[in-house]
Amino acid sequence: MVTFRRYDEQDPVYHREFERLSALVADMDAIGRGLSPEQLVEGEAPLLDRWMVASRIIPCLAGLSTGHPLLPGENRMIGTSDLWLMSEDRTWARTLSRWYRLGRPAGQTDLQS
């Protein structure tokens, strides 16, 4: 997850992640248009030997949703897709799927209920 400033210039971490994601989207677009990885790599790509598919924990949000386009209802408990952006003032968040307006954060008593 990357935090963003609502009104000021973004910090270097924000720009670095933006560049990484833009490159990924550009590669996905190129593959979708029929280009091969060999055509997209400049020079020689690193070799990953004895590899396996692994999993990592990815940040997301959980909370009571109202007005979700795919999960109808009021105060419906949901878990979001991968969390990518959050405003420094914690009023907005962008997941892989959509923007969320953020209300009150959960308190200790919310977690015990």
Secondary structure, DSSP 8 states (H G I E B T S, - for coil): -EEE-SSS---HHHHHHHHHHHHHHHHHHHHHTT--HHHH-SS------S-----------EEEESS-SSS-SSSEEEE-S-EEEEETTSSEEEESS-EEE------HHHHH-
